[in-house]
Amino acid sequence: MKKLTIVVISALIISGCAARKDMVPMGGSKADGTVKMGYSFSSFEKPVVDLNQAAELAGKKCKTWGYEGAEAFGGQTSQCAQAGPYGCEQMNVQVEYQCTGGKASQN
């Protein structure tokens, strides 16, 4: 029984834990109609991201600038924020959104 407990705990540590991550605004440009949303996670986490929440938040930011909403460009950028002896220990991820409607249709 003791061996089983050790094996289970070891497997959990090695595989990482699912962690809910909310995207937050990281930057953007009113003139270009873009909003950058992002989140960070450690090497022991498996991020679970609600993309609908991110799109809704990006859309709200675009609306304050006079646009009607936002759509993701379709990709994400990952960058190691903290390297460690066994690889990346802290990762930053960004997704860029394009504001739509309103000012966008006038350009």
Short mmCIF file of the C-alpha atoms (twelve columns), coordinates in Angstrom:
data_MODEL
# 
_entry.id   MODEL 
# 
loop_
_atom_site.group_PDB 
_atom_site.id 
_atom_site.type_symbol 
_atom_site.label_atom_id 
_atom_site.label_alt_id 
_atom_site.label_comp_id 
_atom_site.label_asym_id 
_atom_site.label_seq_id 
_atom_site.Cartn_x 
_atom_site.Cartn_y 
_atom_site.Cartn_z 
_atom_site.pdbx_PDB_model_num 
ATOM 1   C CA . MET A 1   0.000   0.000  0.000   1 
ATOM 2   C CA . LYS A 2   2.847   2.353  0.851   1 
ATOM 3   C CA . LYS A 3   4.451   1.734  -2.568  1 
ATOM 4   C CA . LEU A 4   1.172   2.494  -4.320  1 
ATOM 5   C CA . THR A 5   0.837   5.801  -2.472  1 
ATOM 6   C CA . ILE A 6   4.371   6.808  -3.428  1 
ATOM 7   C CA . VAL A 7   3.775   5.854  -7.073  1 
ATOM 8   C CA . VAL A 8   0.528   7.853  -7.245  1 
ATOM 9   C CA . ILE A 9   2.077   10.941 -5.641  1 
ATOM 10  C CA . SER A 10  5.112   10.714 -7.937  1 
ATOM 11  C CA . ALA A 11  2.887   10.417 -11.007 1 
ATOM 12  C CA . LEU A 12  0.910   13.498 -9.986  1 
ATOM 13  C CA . ILE A 13  4.060   15.533 -9.455  1 
ATOM 14  C CA . ILE A 14  5.609   14.467 -12.752 1 
ATOM 15  C CA . SER A 15  2.471   14.893 -14.856 1 
ATOM 16  C CA . GLY A 16  1.573   18.314 -13.459 1 
ATOM 17  C CA . CYS A 17  -1.739  19.612 -12.308 1 
ATOM 18  C CA . ALA A 18  -4.457  21.219 -14.378 1 
ATOM 19  C CA . ALA A 19  -4.698  24.889 -13.449 1 
ATOM 20  C CA . ARG A 20  -7.421  27.278 -14.543 1 
ATOM 21  C CA . LYS A 21  -5.904  30.409 -16.049 1 
ATOM 22  C CA . ASP A 22  -7.842  33.559 -16.854 1 
ATOM 23  C CA . MET A 23  -6.474  35.705 -19.637 1 
ATOM 24  C CA . VAL A 24  -5.872  39.337 -18.732 1 
ATOM 25  C CA . PRO A 25  -5.207  42.372 -20.964 1 
ATOM 26  C CA . MET A 26  -1.459  42.697 -21.574 1 
ATOM 27  C CA . GLY A 27  -1.461  45.577 -24.050 1 
ATOM 28  C CA . GLY A 28  -2.918  46.766 -27.290 1 
ATOM 29  C CA . SER A 29  -3.371  49.674 -29.672 1 
ATOM 30  C CA . LYS A 30  -6.483  51.795 -30.017 1 
ATOM 31  C CA . ALA A 31  -5.280  53.139 -33.386 1 
ATOM 32  C CA . ASP A 32  -4.610  49.652 -34.783 1 
ATOM 33  C CA . GLY A 33  -7.664  48.148 -33.078 1 
ATOM 34  C CA . THR A 34  -5.748  45.340 -31.403 1 
ATOM 35  C CA . VAL A 35  -5.835  43.933 -27.871 1 
ATOM 36  C CA . LYS A 36  -3.225  41.549 -26.452 1 
ATOM 37  C CA . MET A 37  -4.511  39.079 -23.879 1 
ATOM 38  C CA . GLY A 38  -2.270  36.734 -21.936 1 
ATOM 39  C CA . TYR A 39  -1.552  34.427 -19.017 1 
ATOM 40  C CA . SER A 40  1.437   32.784 -17.303 1 
ATOM 41  C CA . PHE A 41  1.980   29.266 -16.019 1 
ATOM 42  C CA . SER A 42  4.726   27.249 -14.371 1 
ATOM 43  C CA . SER A 43  6.314   24.056 -15.648 1 
ATOM 44  C CA . PHE A 44  4.275   21.971 -13.170 1 
ATOM 45  C CA . GLU A 45  0.936   23.365 -14.378 1 
ATOM 46  C CA . LYS A 46  -1.187  22.323 -17.320 1 
ATOM 47  C CA . PRO A 47  -3.103  25.514 -18.125 1 
ATOM 48  C CA . VAL A 48  -6.828  25.322 -18.800 1 
ATOM 49  C CA . VAL A 49  -7.881  28.561 -20.486 1 
ATOM 50  C CA . ASP A 50  -11.417 29.790 -21.132 1 
ATOM 51  C CA . LEU A 51  -11.052 31.327 -24.598 1 
ATOM 52  C CA . ASN A 52  -14.635 32.626 -24.482 1 
ATOM 53  C CA . GLN A 53  -13.787 34.659 -21.359 1 
ATOM 54  C CA . ALA A 54  -10.731 36.087 -23.134 1 
ATOM 55  C CA . ALA A 55  -12.712 37.020 -26.253 1 
ATOM 56  C CA . GLU A 56  -15.415 38.648 -24.128 1 
ATOM 57  C CA . LEU A 57  -12.868 40.715 -22.203 1 
ATOM 58  C CA . ALA A 58  -11.066 41.742 -25.415 1 
ATOM 59  C CA . GLY A 59  -14.434 42.706 -26.923 1 
ATOM 60  C CA . LYS A 60  -15.226 44.908 -23.912 1 
ATOM 61  C CA . LYS A 61  -11.903 46.702 -24.332 1 
ATOM 62  C CA . CYS A 62  -12.590 47.228 -28.035 1 
ATOM 63  C CA . LYS A 63  -16.060 48.598 -27.237 1 
ATOM 64  C CA . THR A 64  -14.535 51.270 -24.984 1 
ATOM 65  C CA . TRP A 65  -12.538 52.360 -28.041 1 
ATOM 66  C CA . GLY A 66  -15.641 52.611 -30.276 1 
ATOM 67  C CA . TYR A 67  -15.514 49.201 -31.948 1 
ATOM 68  C CA . GLU A 68  -18.260 46.568 -31.788 1 
ATOM 69  C CA . GLY A 69  -16.293 43.505 -30.685 1 
ATOM 70  C CA . ALA A 70  -13.119 41.464 -31.124 1 
ATOM 71  C CA . GLU A 71  -11.895 38.309 -32.854 1 
ATOM 72  C CA . ALA A 72  -8.717  36.341 -32.176 1 
ATOM 73  C CA . PHE A 73  -6.104  36.411 -34.938 1 
ATOM 74  C CA . GLY A 74  -5.969  32.643 -34.581 1 
ATOM 75  C CA . GLY A 75  -2.637  31.923 -32.962 1 
ATOM 76  C CA . GLN A 76  -0.743  32.394 -29.760 1 
ATOM 77  C CA . THR A 77  2.794   33.416 -28.847 1 
ATOM 78  C CA . SER A 78  4.618   31.588 -26.055 1 
ATOM 79  C CA . GLN A 79  7.790   32.895 -24.459 1 
ATOM 80  C CA . CYS A 80  9.873   31.485 -21.617 1 
ATOM 81  C CA . ALA A 81  9.926   34.052 -18.817 1 
ATOM 82  C CA . GLN A 82  12.148  32.096 -16.435 1 
ATOM 83  C CA . ALA A 83  14.600  29.425 -17.494 1 
ATOM 84  C CA . GLY A 84  15.738  26.817 -15.003 1 
ATOM 85  C CA . PRO A 85  18.223  23.961 -14.925 1 
ATOM 86  C CA . TYR A 86  15.636  21.556 -16.395 1 
ATOM 87  C CA . GLY A 87  14.026  23.831 -18.978 1 
ATOM 88  C CA . CYS A 88  11.502  26.624 -18.801 1 
ATOM 89  C CA . GLU A 89  10.045  27.144 -15.323 1 
ATOM 90  C CA . GLN A 90  7.672   30.033 -16.136 1 
ATOM 91  C CA . MET A 91  5.955   30.524 -19.502 1 
ATOM 92  C CA . ASN A 92  4.101   33.614 -20.760 1 
ATOM 93  C CA . VAL A 93  1.436   33.156 -23.445 1 
ATOM 94  C CA . GLN A 94  -0.197  35.953 -25.485 1 
ATOM 95  C CA . VAL A 95  -3.114  35.933 -27.898 1 
ATOM 96  C CA . GLU A 96  -3.791  38.984 -30.047 1 
ATOM 97  C CA . TYR A 97  -7.343  40.087 -30.847 1 
ATOM 98  C CA . GLN A 98  -8.479  42.354 -33.691 1 
ATOM 99  C CA . CYS A 99  -11.258 44.807 -32.892 1 
ATOM 100 C CA . THR A 100 -14.185 44.534 -35.320 1 
ATOM 101 C CA . GLY A 101 -17.077 46.728 -36.467 1 
ATOM 102 C CA . GLY A 102 -17.564 50.393 -35.600 1 
ATOM 103 C CA . LYS A 103 -14.300 52.203 -36.341 1 
ATOM 104 C CA . ALA A 104 -12.964 49.134 -38.163 1 
ATOM 105 C CA . SER A 105 -15.661 49.386 -40.856 1 
ATOM 106 C CA . GLN A 106 -14.897 53.095 -41.382 1 
ATOM 107 C CA . ASN A 107 -11.232 52.467 -42.302 1 
# 
